[in-house]
Amino acid sequence: MAKWIDTLLKLVKQWQAAQRERDPLAGKTKKKATPPARRVERGVKVEYSPEMDGEADPGEVVWAWVPYEEDATKGKDRPVVIIGRVVGAASGLLAGVPLTSKDTGRSDGVPVGTGAWDPKRRDSYAKVDRLLTIDASDVRREGSVLAKDRFDDVVGNLAKYHDLLRS
């Protein structure tokens, strides 16, 4: 009987730990009248300067609200690779590429591997056909730093779709 109780307590503790780690806002569909993240309309100055200091920096994967392609008033919290800053925009306007765990096999999905941004440690793909502006104040949290070689891969493929300025 004691062994059964110990097993049950262990399962309860594991479940509680998983609930603490789970991100309650990740993946929840939300509707916003004015989407905080939108397509980039000007050039982007690309830089790689990650610094895990609580601020979103180029080279980091962060969590932010990303609009759906078919309806920009709806979207959900997703991991986003910050690749630089929007040229000529007010300070705090970042440029980022949303990540997905779905491999479509198309050239617009650049593999970036796994990272702390996905608690399930699934392979992720940068959707380089979508470059978004994100206000730094709309970033919910930092996820992790994207390795420099992966970052360069994303930026190299982004240049096929978008106007980028390299520093």
C-alpha positions as CSV (number, residue, x, y, z in Angstrom):
1,M,0.0,0.0,0.0
2,A,2.8,2.4,0.9
3,K,4.5,1.8,-2.5
4,W,1.2,2.6,-4.3
5,I,0.9,5.9,-2.3
6,D,4.5,6.8,-3.1
7,T,3.9,6.2,-6.8
8,L,0.8,8.3,-6.7
9,L,2.6,11.2,-4.9
10,K,5.4,11.0,-7.4
11,L,2.9,11.3,-10.3
12,V,1.2,14.3,-8.6
13,K,4.5,16.1,-8.2
14,Q,5.5,15.4,-11.8
15,W,2.1,16.8,-13.0
16,Q,2.6,19.9,-10.8
17,A,6.1,20.5,-12.1
18,A,4.8,20.2,-15.7
19,Q,2.0,22.7,-15.0
20,R,4.5,25.2,-13.6
21,E,6.7,24.9,-16.8
22,R,3.8,25.1,-19.2
23,D,3.3,28.4,-20.8
24,P,-0.4,29.3,-20.2
25,L,-0.5,31.8,-23.1
26,A,1.3,29.9,-25.8
27,G,-0.8,28.9,-28.7
28,K,-4.0,30.5,-27.6
29,T,-6.0,32.2,-30.4
30,K,-6.8,35.8,-29.7
31,K,-8.5,38.5,-31.6
32,K,-7.1,42.1,-31.8
33,A,-8.6,45.0,-33.5
34,T,-5.2,46.5,-34.4
35,P,-2.6,43.7,-34.6
36,P,0.6,44.6,-32.7
37,A,2.7,42.5,-35.2
38,R,2.4,43.2,-38.9
39,R,4.3,42.8,-42.2
40,V,7.4,44.9,-42.6
41,E,6.8,47.7,-45.1
42,R,10.4,49.1,-45.2
43,G,13.9,47.8,-45.1
44,V,15.4,46.0,-42.2
45,K,18.9,46.4,-40.7
46,V,20.1,42.9,-39.9
47,E,22.3,42.4,-36.9
48,Y,23.2,39.6,-34.6
49,S,23.5,40.9,-31.0
50,P,21.8,38.5,-28.6
51,E,22.0,39.4,-24.9
52,M,19.8,37.4,-22.5
53,D,19.0,40.5,-20.4
54,G,15.2,40.5,-20.4
55,E,15.1,42.7,-23.6
56,A,14.4,41.4,-27.1
57,D,17.6,41.5,-29.2
58,P,18.4,40.4,-32.7
59,G,19.6,36.8,-32.6
60,E,17.1,35.8,-29.9
61,V,13.9,33.7,-30.1
62,V,11.2,35.5,-28.2
63,W,7.5,35.0,-27.7
64,A,5.1,37.6,-29.3
65,W,1.6,37.7,-30.7
66,V,1.7,36.8,-34.4
67,P,-1.3,37.4,-36.8
68,Y,-2.7,34.6,-38.9
69,E,-1.9,35.0,-42.6
70,E,-5.6,34.6,-43.6
71,D,-7.0,37.1,-41.0
72,A,-4.6,39.7,-39.5
73,T,-7.1,40.5,-36.7
74,K,-6.7,37.0,-35.3
75,G,-3.5,35.3,-34.2
76,K,-1.7,33.7,-31.3
77,D,1.4,33.8,-29.2
78,R,4.3,32.2,-31.1
79,P,8.1,32.0,-31.0
80,V,9.7,34.6,-33.3
81,V,13.4,34.9,-34.3
82,I,14.3,38.6,-34.0
83,I,16.6,39.3,-37.0
84,G,17.1,43.1,-36.7
85,R,15.5,46.5,-36.5
86,V,13.2,48.3,-39.0
87,V,15.0,51.1,-40.8
88,G,13.7,54.6,-40.2
89,A,11.2,53.5,-37.6
90,A,10.8,54.6,-34.1
91,S,13.1,53.0,-31.6
92,G,11.8,49.7,-30.3
93,L,10.5,48.4,-33.6
94,L,12.0,45.0,-34.3
95,A,11.8,42.7,-37.3
96,G,11.2,39.0,-36.7
97,V,10.4,35.8,-38.4
98,P,7.7,33.4,-36.9
99,L,8.7,29.9,-36.1
100,T,6.6,26.8,-36.6
101,S,7.0,23.1,-35.8
102,K,5.4,22.0,-39.0
103,D,7.7,21.1,-41.9
104,T,5.9,21.9,-45.1
105,G,8.8,20.8,-47.2
106,R,8.7,24.2,-49.0
107,S,11.7,26.5,-49.4
108,D,10.1,29.2,-47.2
109,G,10.5,27.0,-44.1
110,V,14.2,27.1,-43.0
111,P,15.1,24.5,-40.3
112,V,16.5,26.1,-37.1
113,G,16.7,23.0,-35.0
114,T,15.4,22.8,-31.4
115,G,15.7,25.2,-28.5
116,A,14.3,26.3,-25.2
117,W,11.6,28.2,-27.0
118,D,9.7,24.9,-27.4
119,P,9.2,23.0,-24.2
120,K,8.5,19.8,-26.2
121,R,11.9,20.2,-28.0
122,R,10.4,19.8,-31.5
123,D,12.4,20.8,-34.6
124,S,11.4,24.3,-35.6
125,Y,11.3,26.1,-39.0
126,A,11.5,29.8,-39.7
127,K,8.8,31.0,-42.1
128,V,11.0,33.3,-44.2
129,D,8.2,34.4,-46.4
130,R,6.8,36.3,-43.4
131,L,8.8,39.2,-42.0
132,L,7.0,41.0,-39.2
133,T,7.5,44.2,-37.3
134,I,7.1,43.8,-33.5
135,D,7.2,46.5,-31.0
136,A,9.7,45.6,-28.2
137,S,7.0,46.3,-25.6
138,D,4.8,43.6,-27.2
139,V,7.4,40.9,-26.7
140,R,6.1,38.7,-23.9
141,R,9.3,36.9,-23.0
142,E,12.7,35.8,-24.2
143,G,13.0,32.2,-25.3
144,S,16.7,31.6,-26.0
145,V,19.6,32.6,-28.3
146,L,19.6,31.2,-31.8
147,A,23.0,29.9,-32.8
148,K,24.9,32.2,-35.2
149,D,25.0,29.7,-38.1
150,R,21.3,29.1,-37.8
151,F,20.7,32.9,-37.7
152,D,22.8,33.4,-40.8
153,D,20.8,30.6,-42.6
154,V,17.5,32.3,-41.8
155,V,18.8,35.7,-42.9
156,G,20.3,34.3,-46.1
157,N,16.9,32.8,-47.1
158,L,15.0,35.9,-46.0
159,A,16.9,38.0,-48.6
160,K,15.1,36.0,-51.3
161,Y,11.8,37.5,-50.1
162,H,12.5,40.8,-48.4
163,D,14.6,44.0,-48.5
164,L,17.4,43.6,-46.0
165,L,20.3,45.9,-45.1
166,R,23.3,44.2,-43.6
167,S,25.6,46.0,-41.1
